[in-house]
């Protein structure tokens, strides 16, 4: 996933029980909604990380 710039689905500790319930109940609709929400959040975090990384790289290159 990372090589094609897709975020990982990270199951947070506070969400673990609900996630397991979705899986155990085979609740595809709720699991899909959960995954979409979390992947959107992770995509935003990834983009911010990339922007910060590039800004730091540019700064380092221009201040050597």
N, C-alpha and C positions, 0 to 999 in steps of 0.2 A: 504494500500500500504506500509506504513512504517513498518508494522510488518513482511512483507516479503521482506524488503529491496529494494523496488522499489521507485524511486523518484516521487514526486508529479509534475504534469504539472503546472508550475507557469507561468501565463500570465503577462509579464512585462508591466508596464504602457505604454511604448513606442510602444509595439506590440498590445495593446488592440484593436485599430481600425481595424488593419489588421485581427486579430483573429476573430473579430465580422463579418467582411466582408466574411471571409471564411465560417463561419457558416451560415450566411444569404444566401449566394450564394450556399450553400450545396456543396462547393468545397472540396470534400473528399481528392483528391490528394494533394492539397496545404496544407490542414489542417493536413494531415498525415505527410507530409514533415516537416512542422513547429513543430509538436509534437515530431517527432523523433529527430530533432535537439535540441530542448529544453530539452527533456528527457535525451539525451546524456550529455548535459552540466550539468544538475542537478545530474546525476549519478556521474560525476566527482567531483562535489562539495561535494556530500554525502560521497564519498570515502575519500576525503581529510579531511573532518570533522571527520570521523571515525578514520583515522590514527592519527590525532592530538589529539583526545580524548584518544585513547589508549596510545599514547606517554605520555600524561599528567598523565594518571592513573598510568602507569608504573613508571614515575618519582616520583609521590607522594608516591607510595608504597615503593620505594627504598630510600627515603629521609625523613623518619619519625623519 
